[in-house]
Amino acid sequence: MTRPTRVTVHAPATSANLGPGYDALGLALRLYNEFEVRLRDDDQLTVVVRGEGAGEVPLDERHLVVRALHEAFDRVGEKAPGLDLTCVNRVPHARGLGSSSSAIVGGVAAAAALLGRTGPDGGPDRDWIYRVAADIEGHPDNVAPCVYGGYTVAYREGKGWGAVSLPVDPRILPVVCVPDWRVSTAQARGLVPETVPHADAAFNAGRAALMTAAVCGHPEGLYAATRDRLHESYRAPAMPRTLDLVSDLREHGQLPAVVSGAGPTVLVLCSVPEGEAAPESPEIAGQVDSIRRRAGNDWDVRPLHVEPAGVWTPSPHP
């Protein structure tokens, strides 16, 4: 098989935790970072970044896509070649929408394509990409939906990782409220205590199980399913306005709102009754309008459809 010399990768945004599923549950969203990698005839590296992160991220071997690609080549015992990387970034940085996971998955998926690794369907070798990317990220909650798409349940399996991807009920429309300020994942994770009361752990276990049922066929359970006791309240000092908006949307709007990932973005899982489809529903439009009124002009309110398939690469270029 002739290996390609150029590949383009589309890696979606993600929202992790979804309330009770700390470090386990995730959702892929139709907002993509696009990475084009061209092999060079020498060992030089060029990096161009457009969109989110332009002028901020390093343009050398420290770039996250480059680091992930190099790690993937190392896994198979090959030295990464020289390359030209162009990034078109649409996923906001440090907002809780999986921008780092998108970069990591994008780099590993590009390496997989350049190495000629394909899955059973001839597309990306998703299982290999997931294992390598989760090792790099250190936790799988954003990586899994970025790789597999849909709604994912990710978990540690011995020294490796496991994940299950499930389709999302078409009556559900995710809406994100993105602020113009950032919170680092490290800062947000550092606020979560190492131990929690047994009652809180049991509460979240039940709500996480309910979340799977709600997302996959019983959206009437979303409001109850999105309650959390393990991480959101502990993160309030780093993002008080985020928690205030979550509380307002839940208590006064009766909407299933949560902190998206490590924040500060807020995710609302809007839904409609049986027999209706989310995009065309007047009820959905009313819910989105309610979110916009409560969020105000300081938040970018974006309805985003679920990405069902995860990372994808158009036919690689020879």
N, C-alpha and C positions, 0 to 999 in steps of 0.2 A: 504494500500500500504506500503510495506517495504521500508524504506529509505535506500539509499546506505551509505556505510561507507568510500568509496573512489571514487573520481571523478577526471577526467582530463579535463582541459579546454584549448582550443586554441583560443586566442584572437588576431585579426589581427592588423597590423599597419594601420594608417589612415593619410590622408592629408586633412587638413581643410582649409577653406576660398576659395581656388582655384582662388585666385585673388579677384574678387569683392564681394564674398559671406561671408563677415566678420561675424564670429560667427554663420553662418547659413548653409553653404554648406560643404560637406565632401565626401571623397572617401575612400573606404576600399581597402587595398592592400594585396597581398599574401606574407606577411612576418609576422610570428606569434611568440608571446610569448606563452609558454606552462606552465601551472600551474597544478601540481598534489597535491591534498589535501587528506590526510588520517586522519580519526578520531582516537583519542586516548581514552584509558580507564580512563585517568586522565585528569586534567585541564592544563597540561603543553603544551608548544608551542615550536616547532623547525622550523627553517627556513633555507633552503639551496638555494643559488642563484648561477647559472652557466651562463656564457655568459655575456651579457651587464649588467653593474652595480655590478658585483661580486666584493666584497671587498670595495664597496662604500655605498651601501644601508644598513639600519639597519636590524638586524636579530631578531627583537623582535616585540612587539605589534605595533610599529611605522611603520612597513613595510606596504606599501600601499595596497597590496593585503589583508593582514590581517585586516587592518582598514576597508576596504570595506566589507569584509566578516562579520566582527563584526557588522557593521552598518546594513547590510541586515538582520542579525538575530534579531537585536534590532527592526527593522521595524515590525516584526511579533510577538514581545513580547517574544522571546526566548533568552536564554543565549547561546552564542557561545561555543561549546565544545572545549576541548583540541584538538590540531591537529598538524600534520606534514605537512609542506608546502615545496614543491620543485619547484623552478622556473627555467625554461630554457629560458633565455631572448635573443631574436634575434633582437628586435627593438631598435635601438640606443637611448640612453637617451639624453634629452635636445637638440634634433635636429629638432623638428617640425614634427615628424612622429607619434605622439600620444602615446608615451610610457606610460605616466601616465594614459591615458584613457584605454589603454590595461590592465594595472594592476587593475584599478578600476572595469572595466567590468568583468575581469577575476575573481576577488574576489566575486562580486555580483552573477555572473553566477555559480560559485562553490557553493555559499550559496543556490541559487535556487535549484540546483540539490540535495544538501544534505537535503534540506527541502521537497523534493518531488514535487516542483513546476514545472509543464510542460505546454507548450503551446498547442493550439488546434491540432497541428501536432504531439504531443508527444515529441517534442524537447524542447529546452530551452524556458521558459516563457519570450520571448523577451520584451514584453511591460512592464512587471514588472521590469525586469533587467534595461531597459532603464530609467524608472522613477527614480529608486533608484540611479543608476550610475550618471545620470545628476544632481541630487540633490547634490551628493558628489562632483562632478567636478565643478559645478557652472555655466557651459555653455555647450551646447549640441553638438557643431559642430564636435568634435572628437568622442564623445560617440555614437552618432547616427550611423555613418557608422560602428563602431566597433561592435555594437549590431546587426544591420540589414543587413549590407553588401551593396555592390553596391554604387550608387550615392545617397546621402541623402540630403534632405532639412529639417532642424531642426528649431524649433521655440518655444518660450515661449507661453504657453496657460494658462492664468490666473496665478495661483500659481504652475502650473505644466508644462509639456513639451509635445510637439507634434513632430512628424517626419514622413516623407514620404520617402520610399526607391524606387528607380527606376533603371532598368537595364541600363547598359552602352553599347553604340554602340560597337560591336566587332571590329570595325576598329580602335579603340583607344587603345594605349599602353602607360601607365604612365611610365615615366623614372625619377628616383630621383638622384640628385647629392648631396651626403652627405659629408660634410667637416669633418675634424678631430677635430674641435673645437665646442664649445657649446654656446648656448644663453639660459638663463632661460626664461620660459614663462612669469613669473612675470615682468622681466626686459623689455621684448618686449611689453607686454601689457601696461606697464607704460608709454611707449613713445607715445601711441595713444591718441590724444586729446579728451576731453569729448564732445566737439562740433566741427562740421565741416560745411563748407559752404553748403547751400541748393543745389547749383548746383552740388557739388561733390556727395551729397547723391542721387540726382536724376540720375546722371551719373551711379553710382554703381547699383542702382535699375534696370536700363535698362540692364546693362551688366550681372547682376546676373540672370535675366530672360533669356537672350540670352544664358548664360552658360547651363541652363537646357535643352534648345532646342539643343545646340551643342553636349552635352554629350549623349543625349538620341536619336540621330538620324541625326543630322546635324553637323558633325565634321568640316565641312568647315568653321563654324563660331567660332571655338575655339580661333583663334588668336585675333579677336575682343572681344570675350567674356571674355578673361583673363586680360583685362585692369582694373586697380584699381586706385581709388583716396582717399580711406579712411584710409589705414593703412600701405601699403608697404613703401612708401617714408618716412613716419614718423619714421620707424624703422631703417632707414639707419645708424644712428650713432652707433647702437648696432651690425650691421652686414654689413659694407660697401662692403665687398667682395661678399656677397650674392647678394646685389642689383646690383653690377657691373656685375656679371655673368648673372643675369636676363636681364639686359639691353643689354648685348652683344648677348645673345641668341635671343632676340627679334629683335633688330635693325639690326644685321648682319647675324644672322642665320634664321631670319623670322620664329622662333619657338614660340609657345604659352607657355612661361615660366612664373612661378610665384614663390613667396615665399611659401614654404610648411608650413602651420600652422603659428606658431610664429617664424619659422626659426631655424637655419640658412640653412636648406636644401632647395634646389631649385627643384621644380617639373616642368617637361615638359610633356605636353599631346601630344604625337606624334600620328599621324593618317595617314591613307592611303585613296585613292580614293574609290568610290563606286565599289563593286564587289570584293574587296580584303579583306583578313583577316590579322589583324595586325601581328601575330607572324611569318608568312611565307613571309612577304612582303620585297622585296629588298629595297623598299623605306624607310621602317621603319629602316632597318639596316643602310641605309645611314644617316638617321636622328640621330640615336644613335651614329654613328661614328663622326658626326659633333659635337654633344654635348660633346663627349669625348675630341675631339681636342680643343674645346673652353674652357672646364673646366680645362684641364691639369691634372697633376698627383696629385694635392692637393685635388682632389675631387673623391670620390668613386661613379662612375656612375653605377646605377643598374636599368635595365629594370624590372618592376614589373607588373604582371597582376593584374587586378581588382579581389578582393575577392567578389563573388556575394552573399554569404549567411551570412557573419558576424560571430560572436562568435559561436563556436560549441563545444559540449561535446559528445565524444563517449559514448556508452551505459555505464551508471554509474555502478561501481562494487558494488555488494551487501556487 
